[in-house]
């Protein structure tokens, strides 16, 4: 309706002044939203050179209007999808590239056209209004989708892996495919698009937790080779065959590609996301770089220090076991940190390239606190080891747990009592005594494993 109204106004203006300057509803929208228009820019001509929307040739402006018209009418986009990938040399570090600059430009116009369509037609519960220039740039600059590079004596639009840049790991096509994934994900048929930005991020975090594998392939098959076999962003949204793991949702090259995928999916809902580098210290004091995310929701920045914490290690399992709390919301409250909390556990890095540095002790404490607060399956496993020592009695089990916490974790009696009170509330939701509760918690874990295929029962702790 909004689009149709702008189109009608544009036609009226054109008639009144002779039709010489009418460009279309998108141009009209951008004329009254200069902050958005100012962040639309396409890398072109030479690597690192960006052409702003106000300087675009008329053919590009008209092509953008075509994209939005297709969305409004529910028609196919005016270019062939899937786009044709470029042929790349085996040693090229490029993940994938568009067969021509025209194809890459069309793919970019399709992405920003969809974002403008969602805003113009008010298809989302939130708006671009109020976003900062930086936040708008994370949506509308072509650097979020690909980079211009020289290859074999000519220029290509390429995507790549690794810490540098924000570009997508995969070739882009019709953004309605990604938006459709958010409306109904393929495993449970759930809507990941929520009624708020926070709910959408929480839902997508839960989906990553349940289904995504982020890993490196064996040396015999490079990440680049895998991505060239499955070059499209939409390939990340379906199960792919991986040796020894079966058909899985996979992001090759760990946190770098997983963070790019998370950001790209959210950009389909006009939520600005930035991939960042966080330096982590291991137990031996060595520093390694990993990917995190910074996201702006409801005018507030939230930090995910380690995207790996969504889908690996301590966080995995049928967690949280908290009554009436989804895994997504538990991750949002405990893993996505507000700015004050994030910088209370990390130090701002002196190198402008790296956002922050986390010591080994800070990482371990952050994860331990999150695991306890979320009542993860792993946390409850450790508590349930005391059940046979207590004769399945709450009081006796509580005394054993509190003694263990004071002895092994050096907690004060008040800290241990607070933890046990919380754990008992969680356990009591599942059974009338500790033994019944722990058995039902194992049943919940089995159901999660069956649904996600993410765990092997033979590897569970022997209790």
Secondary structure, DSSP 8 states (H G I E B T S, - for coil): -HHHHHHHHHHHHHHHHTSSS---HHHHHHHT-HHHHTT-EEE-SSTT-EEEGGG--HHHHHHHHHHHHHHHHT---SS-SS--B----TT---SEEBSSHHHHHHHHHHHHHHHHHHHHTT-SSS-STT--HHHHHHHHBGGGT-EEEEETTEEEEEE--SSS----SSB---HHHHHHHHHS-TTT------SSHHHHHHHHHHHHHHHEEEE---TTS-HHHHHHHS-BGGGGGS-EEETTTEEEEEEETHHHHHHHHHHHHHHTTT--EEEEEEEEE-TTS-EEEEEEEEEEETTEEEEES-GGGGTSGGG-SS----TT--HHHHHHHHTEEEHHHHHHHSEE-SSTTS-EEE-HHHHHHHHHHHHHHHT-HHHHHHHHTTTGGGTT-HHHHHHHHHHHHHHHH---HHHHHHHHHHHHHHHHTT-SSHHHHHHHHHHHHHHHHHHH----GGGS---
